[in-house]
Amino acid sequence: MQHNLKSRDIWTHGGGWPLPDLLRSALASLLILAKQERAAYFASPWITDFELFDNRFRDFAALFPRAGEEPWVRFSDYLAALSGKFDVRIITTENDRSEAFANIPVLKNADRVTFRTTESKFHEKGILAPVFYIEGSMNITNHGVRVRGEKVIYHSGSGRNLPEKIAGAYLEFDRHWKTLV
């Protein structure tokens, strides 16, 4: 069954709940999919760890057995869990924050999480998975998700033929990934 691509603009105007809620919903949905052949991409010039899922009432304990008792599930814990279903590819630039993130033990020990750095002029920001593509001005940092005024566009779709926007993003991300060897 083919589903049409749906898009939604999210404006945060200096914080608020729409962007963190969108990320939690979209990212949690990937954990309930079957194992995937396509990689999940996370691209941002700066990337850091931050509290992603509020687990104080154990709402997300079933999705994160390793972090089930923690009050918050961090972005790094999410990526480690996601690597059980996807190859997780992270594209960033060389900077202290991104390097510190890449050296978090849970990520270094995850078999299917790979980091590649690109030139300092790289400014692409997005999260790409087989059922959605989030693109826009948001760096994948606490400030990008919760503090700064950002605009992102959430594209979703599924079906036998990948929606054109998501398929096109995969062509670009795959091409860029191969140039970073």
C-alpha positions in Angstrom: 0.0 0.0 0.0 1.4 3.4 -1.0 1.0 6.3 1.4 1.3 9.9 0.3 4.0 12.0 1.7 2.8 14.2 4.6 4.8 17.3 5.7 4.5 19.5 8.7 6.4 22.7 9.6 7.5 23.1 13.2 8.5 26.6 14.5 9.8 26.8 18.0 10.5 30.6 18.4 13.1 30.0 21.2 12.1 26.8 22.8 8.8 25.1 23.7 7.4 21.6 23.4 6.6 21.0 19.7 10.1 20.1 18.6 11.0 17.8 21.5 7.6 16.1 21.3 8.1 15.6 17.5 11.5 14.1 18.0 10.4 11.7 20.8 7.4 10.5 18.7 9.3 10.1 15.5 12.4 8.5 17.1 10.4 6.1 19.3 8.5 4.9 16.3 11.8 3.6 14.8 12.3 1.3 17.8 9.1 -0.6 17.1 9.9 -1.3 13.4 11.4 -4.6 12.3 15.1 -4.6 11.6 15.9 -2.3 8.6 18.2 -2.6 5.7 18.4 1.2 5.2 20.5 3.2 7.6 19.2 5.9 9.8 21.2 9.1 9.4 21.8 11.9 11.9 23.5 14.9 10.3 24.5 18.1 12.2 27.6 20.2 12.4 27.4 20.0 16.2 26.0 17.1 18.0 25.8 16.5 21.7 24.1 14.3 24.3 20.9 15.5 25.9 17.9 14.2 27.8 15.5 12.9 25.1 12.8 10.8 26.8 11.2 11.6 30.2 11.2 8.2 31.8 10.4 9.3 35.4 7.2 7.3 35.3 8.9 4.4 33.3 6.8 5.3 30.2 9.7 4.3 28.0 11.3 1.5 30.1 10.1 -1.2 27.6 11.9 0.5 24.7 15.1 1.0 26.7 15.8 -2.0 28.9 19.4 -0.8 29.6 18.2 2.6 30.8 14.7 1.5 32.0 15.4 2.6 35.6 16.8 6.0 34.7 14.6 9.0 35.0 15.7 10.3 31.6 16.8 8.4 28.5 19.6 10.3 26.9 20.1 10.7 23.1 23.2 8.5 23.3 21.1 5.7 24.9 18.5 6.1 22.2 21.1 5.7 19.4 22.6 2.6 21.1 19.1 1.1 21.2 18.4 2.1 17.7 21.5 0.3 16.5 19.8 -3.0 17.3 17.5 -2.3 14.3 19.4 0.1 12.0 22.9 1.0 11.0 23.2 4.4 12.6 25.3 6.8 10.6 26.3 10.1 12.2 27.7 12.9 10.0 29.2 15.9 11.8 32.2 18.2 11.8 35.4 18.1 13.8 34.8 20.1 17.0 35.1 19.5 20.7 31.4 18.9 21.3 30.9 16.4 18.5 34.1 14.6 19.4 33.0 14.3 23.1 29.7 12.9 21.9 31.4 10.3 19.7 33.5 9.1 22.7 30.5 8.4 25.0 31.1 4.7 26.0 27.6 3.5 25.1 28.1 4.8 21.6 31.7 3.5 21.3 30.4 0.0 22.3 27.5 0.0 20.0 28.3 -2.2 17.0 26.2 -0.4 14.4 26.9 3.3 15.3 29.4 4.9 12.9 30.6 8.5 13.0 32.1 10.3 10.0 33.4 13.8 10.0 33.3 16.2 7.1 34.7 19.6 6.2 34.1 22.5 8.6 31.8 24.3 6.0 29.3 21.4 6.3 26.0 22.8 7.5 23.4 20.1 6.7 21.1 19.3 9.5 18.7 16.4 9.4 17.4 13.1 10.6 16.6 10.5 7.9 14.9 7.1 8.4 12.8 5.0 6.0 9.5 6.4 7.3 10.4 10.1 7.9 12.9 12.9 7.1 13.4 15.8 9.5 15.2 18.7 7.9 15.8 22.3 8.9 17.8 24.7 11.1 18.1 22.5 14.2 21.5 21.3 15.4 21.2 17.9 17.2 22.1 19.4 20.5 20.2 20.4 23.7 20.1 24.0 22.6 19.0 23.1 19.1 16.1 20.9 20.4 15.0 22.9 23.4 16.4 26.4 23.5 17.0 28.1 20.2 14.3 29.3 17.8 14.3 26.7 15.1 12.3 25.7 12.1 12.2 22.1 10.9 10.1 20.3 8.4 8.9 16.8 9.2 8.2 14.6 6.1 6.6 11.2 6.6 5.5 8.5 4.3 5.8 4.8 3.7 4.9 2.1 1.2 6.5 0.0 -1.4 7.8 3.0 -3.3 9.6 5.4 -1.0 8.1 8.9 -1.2 10.2 11.1 -3.5 11.4 13.5 -0.8 12.6 10.7 1.4 14.1 8.7 -1.5 15.9 11.9 -2.7 17.3 12.5 0.8 18.6 8.9 0.9 20.4 9.4 -2.4 22.1 12.5 -1.1 23.0 11.2 2.3 24.3 7.8 0.9 26.4 9.7 -1.7 27.8 12.1 1.0 28.5 9.2 3.4 30.5 7.3 0.7 32.7 10.4 0.1 33.7 10.5 3.8 35.5 7.2 3.9 
